[in-house]
Amino acid sequence: KIEANANRYSWVWAKSTKRYKQKLQENVKKLLDEIEQVNEEENEEYRDRDLEELGEDGPIDAEKLEKKIQELNELLKEDPEDKKLTKAVKKMRDDYLPRQKKYEEQEKKFKGRNSYSKTDVDATFMRMKEDHMKNGQLKPGYNVQIGTENQFVVGFSVHQRPGDSGCLKPHLEGLKAQLGRLPKKVIADAGYGSEENYAYLDEEGIEAYVKYNTFHLEQKKRKKDRFRAASFPYDETKDEFICPAEKRLAYQWTQPYQTENGFQTELRAYECEDCSECALKPLCTR
C-alpha cells in the first residue's frame, strides 16, 4: 500500500453519510407533516393538497425536495404573512436542501467504498504496513498490486480496496489485457485466499498456490482453538458439525451472499437443537 498525498484527517465515512442522510430524511418528513397539519387547520381547501408526492416510505432526493420548496413558495404567495410556513420553507431551503445535496454527492464519490479523502477523493482510508505510532491509524492511500516472475515485474495495478483478496481478479484481468494471456501458475499469500478467487483461478485453468486466510491459525494446536466454528469436526454423511461438548449442529438455512466484485455465493447456517444447559456455552458463543 502507498499513502496518498492527502490530509490524514480529511476522511468521509460511508456509514456516517448514510446515518446523517437518514436522520435528515426523518426531519424533512416531520417538518412536512407539521406544515400539512397547520394548513389543514387554517384552510379547508388545503385538505386535498397533501404532501404524499414525496413518498412517505420512499427516499427523498434533492430534486423532490426542490420541487416541494417551489410548491410551498407558491403557497406563501397566497399568504405572505404565514410565519410558520415562511420559517419552514427557509429551514428546508437553507439547511435541509444543501445537506441533502451534499450527502448525495458524497454517495457518488464512495463508488462502493467505505471511505474517501476530501483532498483526494480517489484515495481510500486503509491501514499501512508502516505504522510508526503503533496505533493502527487509518491513512488515505491506494493498494498497489505487483506481479513478478523470476524477480522481474510483469504487471502492476492500483486499487481503491484496502483488502488484497478483492484485488486478485482485477489485477489478473488487467495483466491479461496487457500481455494477451494469463499466467499458468499463481503464487500468493493467505491474504488472497477466498472462495471467489479459487473459483476464478479454477475457471481460468490457473494452477493456484494460494493459502486460505485461516490456514496458519488452523495449524496451531491449542485448546482454545477447538471452540472456533471452523475447528468443529464435520460429519459429511449427516451434514452436521460436532461441538466440543459432543453435541451436533444440524443444517438450518442458506443465505445468498454477493461480494463487492459481484461473485455469487452462499452462507450455510448450522445450529444445535438445545445448548442452554451446556457448561461450555460461554466459550463457543458470542
C-alpha positions as CSV (number, residue, x, y, z in Angstrom):
1,K,0.0,0.0,0.0
2,I,1.1,3.6,-0.7
3,E,0.0,6.6,1.2
4,A,-1.8,9.3,-0.8
5,N,-0.7,12.9,-0.8
6,A,-3.7,13.9,1.1
7,N,-4.7,15.2,4.5
8,R,-4.8,12.3,7.0
9,Y,-7.7,13.8,8.8
10,S,-9.9,14.6,5.8
11,W,-11.9,11.4,6.0
12,V,-15.6,10.9,4.9
13,W,-17.2,7.7,6.1
14,A,-19.9,5.9,4.2
15,K,-21.7,4.8,7.4
16,S,-21.7,8.3,8.7
17,T,-23.1,9.7,5.5
18,K,-25.8,7.1,5.5
19,R,-26.7,7.8,9.1
20,Y,-26.8,11.6,8.6
21,K,-28.9,11.3,5.5
22,Q,-31.4,9.0,7.1
23,K,-31.7,11.4,10.1
24,L,-32.2,14.3,7.6
25,Q,-34.9,12.5,5.8
26,E,-36.7,11.9,9.0
27,N,-36.5,15.6,9.8
28,V,-37.8,16.6,6.4
29,K,-40.8,14.3,6.6
30,K,-41.5,15.5,10.1
31,L,-41.4,19.2,9.0
32,L,-43.7,18.5,6.0
33,D,-46.2,16.7,8.3
34,E,-46.2,19.8,10.5
35,I,-46.8,22.0,7.5
36,E,-49.7,19.9,6.3
37,Q,-51.3,19.8,9.7
38,V,-51.1,23.6,10.1
39,N,-52.5,24.2,6.7
40,E,-55.4,21.8,7.2
41,E,-56.3,23.6,10.3
42,E,-56.1,27.1,8.7
43,N,-57.5,26.3,5.3
44,E,-60.1,23.7,4.4
45,E,-59.1,23.9,0.8
46,Y,-55.6,22.6,1.5
47,R,-57.1,19.3,2.8
48,D,-56.9,18.0,-0.8
49,R,-53.4,19.2,-1.4
50,D,-51.5,16.7,0.7
51,L,-47.7,16.1,0.7
52,E,-47.7,12.4,-0.3
53,E,-46.0,13.0,-3.6
54,L,-42.7,12.9,-1.7
55,G,-43.3,9.3,-0.7
56,E,-43.9,8.6,2.9
57,D,-42.0,5.4,2.8
58,G,-39.6,6.0,-0.1
59,P,-36.4,8.1,0.0
60,I,-36.4,11.9,-0.6
61,D,-33.8,13.2,-3.0
62,A,-32.7,16.7,-3.7
63,E,-34.8,17.0,-6.8
64,K,-38.0,16.1,-4.9
65,L,-37.1,18.5,-2.1
66,E,-36.6,21.4,-4.5
67,K,-40.0,20.8,-6.1
68,K,-41.6,20.7,-2.7
69,I,-39.9,24.0,-1.8
70,Q,-41.2,25.6,-5.0
71,E,-44.7,24.3,-4.2
72,L,-44.5,25.8,-0.7
73,N,-43.3,29.1,-2.1
74,E,-46.5,29.2,-4.2
75,L,-48.5,28.8,-1.1
76,L,-46.5,31.7,0.5
77,K,-47.6,34.0,-2.3
78,E,-51.2,33.4,-1.3
79,D,-50.4,34.2,2.4
80,P,-47.0,36.0,2.7
81,E,-47.7,36.7,6.4
82,D,-47.8,33.0,7.3
83,K,-44.8,33.0,9.7
84,K,-44.8,29.3,10.4
85,L,-44.7,28.4,6.7
86,T,-42.1,31.1,6.0
87,K,-39.9,29.6,8.7
88,A,-40.4,26.1,7.4
89,V,-39.5,27.0,3.8
90,K,-36.4,28.8,5.0
91,K,-35.3,25.8,7.0
92,M,-35.7,23.5,4.0
93,R,-34.1,25.9,1.5
94,D,-31.1,27.0,3.6
95,D,-30.5,23.9,5.7
96,Y,-32.1,20.7,4.6
97,L,-31.7,21.1,0.8
98,P,-27.9,21.9,0.9
99,R,-27.3,19.0,3.2
100,Q,-29.3,16.6,1.0
101,K,-27.2,17.6,-2.0
102,K,-24.0,17.2,0.0
103,Y,-24.9,13.7,1.1
104,E,-25.9,12.7,-2.4
105,E,-22.6,14.0,-3.8
106,Q,-20.7,12.0,-1.2
107,E,-22.6,8.8,-2.1
108,K,-21.4,9.3,-5.7
109,K,-17.8,9.6,-4.6
110,F,-17.8,6.5,-2.5
111,K,-18.2,4.2,-5.5
112,G,-18.8,1.2,-3.3
113,R,-16.1,2.1,-0.8
114,N,-16.5,2.7,2.9
115,S,-14.5,6.0,2.9
116,Y,-12.7,8.6,0.8
117,S,-10.5,11.6,1.4
118,K,-11.8,15.2,1.0
119,T,-8.5,16.3,-0.5
120,D,-8.1,13.2,-2.8
121,V,-11.5,11.6,-3.4
122,D,-9.9,8.6,-5.2
123,A,-8.0,7.6,-2.1
124,T,-9.5,5.2,0.5
125,F,-8.6,5.1,4.2
126,M,-6.7,1.9,5.0
127,R,-4.1,0.6,7.3
128,M,-0.5,0.9,6.1
129,K,2.3,-1.5,6.9
130,E,4.4,1.4,8.1
131,D,2.7,2.2,11.5
132,H,5.2,4.4,13.4
133,M,2.7,5.3,16.1
134,K,1.7,1.6,16.6
135,N,-1.9,2.6,16.9
136,G,-3.3,1.1,13.6
137,Q,-4.2,4.6,12.3
138,L,-6.0,4.6,9.0
139,K,-4.5,6.8,6.3
140,P,-5.6,7.8,2.8
141,G,-3.9,5.6,0.2
142,Y,-4.0,3.1,-2.6
143,N,-3.5,-0.7,-2.7
144,V,-0.8,-1.4,-5.3
145,Q,-0.5,-4.9,-6.6
146,I,2.7,-6.1,-8.4
147,G,3.1,-9.4,-10.3
148,T,6.6,-10.8,-10.8
149,E,8.2,-13.7,-12.5
150,N,11.8,-14.7,-11.7
151,Q,12.1,-11.3,-9.9
152,F,11.0,-9.4,-13.0
153,V,7.9,-7.2,-12.8
154,V,5.4,-8.4,-15.4
155,G,2.5,-6.2,-14.4
156,F,1.1,-3.8,-11.7
157,S,-2.3,-2.4,-10.8
158,V,-3.6,0.3,-8.4
159,H,-6.8,-0.4,-6.4
160,Q,-9.1,1.5,-4.0
161,R,-9.9,-1.6,-2.0
162,P,-8.0,-1.9,1.4
163,G,-8.0,-5.8,1.3
164,D,-5.9,-7.8,-1.1
165,S,-8.5,-10.5,-1.7
166,G,-10.7,-8.4,-3.9
167,C,-7.8,-7.2,-6.0
168,L,-6.6,-10.5,-7.4
169,K,-9.1,-11.0,-10.2
170,P,-9.0,-7.3,-11.4
171,H,-5.2,-7.5,-11.3
172,L,-5.0,-10.6,-13.4
173,E,-7.6,-9.3,-15.8
174,G,-5.5,-6.2,-16.3
175,L,-2.5,-8.4,-16.8
176,K,-4.3,-10.4,-19.4
177,A,-5.3,-7.2,-21.3
178,Q,-1.7,-6.1,-21.3
179,L,0.0,-9.4,-22.2
180,G,-2.7,-11.2,-24.1
181,R,-2.8,-14.2,-21.7
182,L,-2.9,-15.2,-18.1
183,P,-0.1,-16.9,-16.1
184,K,-0.1,-20.7,-15.9
185,K,0.6,-20.6,-12.1
186,V,-0.2,-18.1,-9.4
187,I,1.6,-17.9,-6.1
188,A,0.2,-15.6,-3.4
189,D,-0.1,-15.3,0.4
190,A,-3.1,-16.1,2.5
191,G,-4.4,-12.5,2.1
192,Y,-5.6,-13.5,-1.4
193,G,-7.3,-16.7,-0.3
194,S,-11.1,-16.7,-0.9
195,E,-13.8,-18.8,-2.5
196,E,-14.2,-16.2,-5.2
197,N,-10.5,-16.2,-6.1
198,Y,-10.3,-20.0,-6.0
199,A,-13.3,-20.3,-8.3
200,Y,-11.9,-17.7,-10.7
201,L,-8.4,-19.4,-10.9
202,D,-10.1,-22.8,-11.4
203,E,-12.3,-21.5,-14.2
204,E,-9.3,-19.9,-16.0
205,G,-7.3,-23.2,-15.6
206,I,-4.6,-21.5,-13.5
207,E,-2.6,-23.7,-11.1
208,A,-3.0,-21.9,-7.7
209,Y,-0.7,-21.9,-4.8
210,V,-2.8,-19.7,-2.5
211,K,-3.5,-20.4,1.1
212,Y,-6.8,-19.5,2.6
213,N,-6.9,-16.8,5.3
214,T,-7.3,-19.1,8.3
215,F,-4.7,-21.7,7.2
216,H,-2.0,-20.7,9.6
217,L,-4.4,-20.3,12.5
218,E,-5.7,-23.8,12.0
219,Q,-2.2,-25.3,12.1
220,K,-1.9,-24.2,15.7
221,K,-2.8,-27.0,18.1
222,R,-4.1,-25.0,21.1
223,K,-7.0,-25.9,23.3
224,K,-8.8,-22.6,22.7
225,D,-8.9,-23.3,19.0
226,R,-11.4,-26.1,19.5
227,F,-14.1,-23.6,20.2
228,R,-13.8,-21.9,16.9
229,A,-16.6,-23.0,14.5
230,A,-14.0,-23.8,11.8
231,S,-12.4,-26.3,14.2
232,F,-15.6,-28.3,14.8
233,P,-15.4,-31.8,13.2
234,Y,-17.8,-32.3,10.3
235,D,-20.0,-35.3,9.6
236,E,-20.3,-35.3,5.9
237,T,-22.9,-38.2,5.8
238,K,-25.3,-36.3,8.0
239,D,-24.3,-32.8,7.1
240,E,-23.7,-31.9,10.8
241,F,-20.9,-30.3,12.8
242,I,-19.9,-31.7,16.3
243,C,-19.1,-29.2,19.0
244,P,-16.6,-29.7,21.9
245,A,-19.5,-30.9,24.1
246,E,-20.2,-33.7,21.5
247,K,-23.5,-32.1,20.6
248,R,-24.5,-32.0,16.9
249,L,-25.2,-28.8,14.9
250,A,-27.7,-29.5,12.2
251,Y,-28.2,-27.5,9.0
252,Q,-30.8,-24.8,9.3
253,W,-30.8,-22.4,6.3
254,T,-28.8,-20.9,3.4
255,Q,-28.3,-17.2,2.9
256,P,-27.3,-15.9,-0.6
257,Y,-24.3,-13.5,-0.5
258,Q,-22.6,-11.3,-3.1
259,T,-19.1,-10.0,-2.8
260,E,-18.1,-6.5,-3.9
261,N,-16.9,-7.9,-7.2
262,G,-20.3,-9.4,-7.9
263,F,-19.4,-13.0,-7.1
264,Q,-22.4,-15.0,-6.0
265,T,-22.0,-17.5,-3.1
266,E,-24.0,-18.6,-0.1
267,L,-23.6,-18.9,3.6
268,R,-24.9,-22.1,5.3
269,A,-26.1,-21.9,8.9
270,Y,-25.9,-24.7,11.4
271,E,-27.5,-24.8,14.9
272,C,-27.6,-27.0,17.9
273,E,-31.1,-28.2,19.0
274,D,-30.5,-27.2,22.6
275,C,-27.4,-25.9,24.3
276,S,-29.0,-23.9,27.0
277,E,-27.7,-26.1,29.8
278,C,-24.3,-26.7,28.3
279,A,-21.4,-25.7,30.6
280,L,-19.2,-24.9,27.6
281,K,-21.7,-22.5,26.0
282,P,-20.0,-19.3,27.2
283,L,-16.8,-20.5,25.5
284,C,-18.2,-21.1,22.0
285,T,-21.0,-18.5,21.7
286,R,-20.9,-14.7,21.5
